[in-house]
Amino acid sequence: RGFPIDSLQNYFETWGQTHKLGVGDMKYSSIGVIQSLCDGDPDNDAVFRMTRPDSTNFSFNHTATSLPLLIPFKKYTPYNAQATTHLYNSFWGLYLPISVPGRVTDIWRSYITQRIMKDVGLHVVYTPPIVKHER
């Protein structure tokens, strides 16, 4: 959010040239939430759909060499309830806030949960798809 919509596509195309990704090991006990991506018709927001010509056509590597993406400790990322696993050490993050509209409770939960996870040393990890969503 915050980017001019007409500039987003250029940003996505050049992102890999300016941001470096690293590969390493991490303890399973330091993962609090696993957000899996979704094949088919994923739950993307309107801005994503407006800036991608074919926003529901993905190609994923479904082999054992597919690497999960660890969200850096100082960053936040929204995740939803679709194909999300809260591991035992973050079960407390399953509570949904009741003071916001129902359609956004899972997104607000993700930000609240991540804030607390930072205090207890837990991370969010994104993985390749484990589900296919058909509308």
Salt bridges, closest charged atoms under 4 A:
ASP39 OD2 - HIS62 NE2 3.23
ASP41 OD1 - ARG49 NH2 3.50
ASP41 OD2 - ARG135 NE 2.88
ASP45 OD2 - ARG1 NH2 2.93
ASP119 OD1 - ARG115 NH1 2.94
